[in-house]
Amino acid sequence: MRRTRRPIACLMLLGTALLAGCDLLGIEPASAVAARRESEGKAIGGGCRHAGRAIEDCYALNRRADKGAVFAGWREMNDYMRENKIADVPPSVPQPGATAAAEPEPAAAEASAAAKGAKPGKAGKS
């Protein structure tokens, strides 16, 4: 009976050592994942507020972020900016939807030029 206990004890010891090394495998505990998502959401919200974006725009641009954390970061930055009288910094990169609305497609430009009586090949050229 003594010989059968030794392999079982070795397997239990090996299993314990492997489970203790789970952090080395890249398996994060749920609390660490939740803390990271919370801090990322707060950073996104603070950045949106500093850029002068409305909270709804921030939600639309960052759909995968936690809305509660985004709002908390936005509110914290809003309070900080009011206390220290910091002005908004407008974003230098336009919003993704703004470029599509501002620049008409070439086919649409030719169609509107043809409707006005201009030649289709000359639309948009000076």
N, C-alpha and C positions, 0 to 999 in steps of 0.2 A: 503494500500500500504506500509505502514511503516513496517509491519511485514514481508513482502517478501524480503525486502532489508537486513535484519539482517542475515538470513541464507546464502545469497549470499556473503555478506561481510565476514562472518566467513569462508566460503569455500575458498574464495580468499586469506584470511590471512593464512589459513592452507596450501594452495597450495604454497604460497610464502615461507613459513617456510620449507616445504619439499624440494623445489627446492634449497633453500640455503644450505641444508644439503647434497647435492649430493657428496661432497668431502668425507663425512663420510661413504658413501656407497662403496667407492673404485672406483668410476668413475673418471678417470683421464682426464683432458682436453687434447686436441690434441697437444697443445704446450708442455706440460709436457712429453708426450710420445715421441715426436720428439726430445726433449732435452735429454731424457734418452737414446734413440737409438744412438744419435750422440756421447754422452760421452762414451757409451759402445763400439762403433765402434772405437773411438780414442784409448781407452784402449787396445782393441784387436790389433790394428795396432802397437801401441807402444811396446806391449809385443812381437809381432812377430819380429819386428826389433831388439829388445834387444836380442832375442834368435837367431838372425842371419838367420832368414827365409826370403826367397824371397817373394815379395809382392804377386806373383801368388800362392805360397804355402799357404800364409795366407788367400787369397780368397777361395782357395779350402777347407781349414780346417774349415772355418767359413762362410758357404754359406748363413746363415740367417742374417749376419751382413751387414750393409749398406756399400757398397764398397767405396763411397766417404769419409765417416768418417774413415774407416779403412786406406785408403791411407793417409788422413790428419794426423792421429796418427802415421803412419809408417814414414812419411816424417818429422814430428816434432821430433820423437825420433832419426831419422837418423841425423838431423842437430845437435841435442843435443850431440849425441855420437861423432860426428866429432869434435865439438867445444871443448869438454872435453877429447878427446882422450880415449874413453871408448871402450874396446874390446867386441866383441860378447860373450855372455854366451851360449854355446851350450845346447840345451834342453836335460834333463836327461831321458825323456820319448820318446821313438821312435815314429815316425809317424805311424798312423794306417796301411797304405799300406806297410810300410817297414818290418813289422814283418811277413806278409803273404808271401812276396817274399823271405825273408831270411830263413825261416823254411819250407822245403817241407813237404807235408802231408805224413803220414805213408804209404798210399796206393801207392803214387807216388814213395816213396823211395823203396818199395818192388818191384815195377815194374821195376825201373831202376836197382836194384840189380839182378833181374831175367834176365834182358837183358844182364848183364855182366857175368852171369853164376854162381852167388852166390845163396845160398839157401834163399828162401823168408823169412823164420822166423828169419834169422840171420842178416838181413839188419839193419844197423845203430848200431849194438851192437859190443862191443869189447871183 
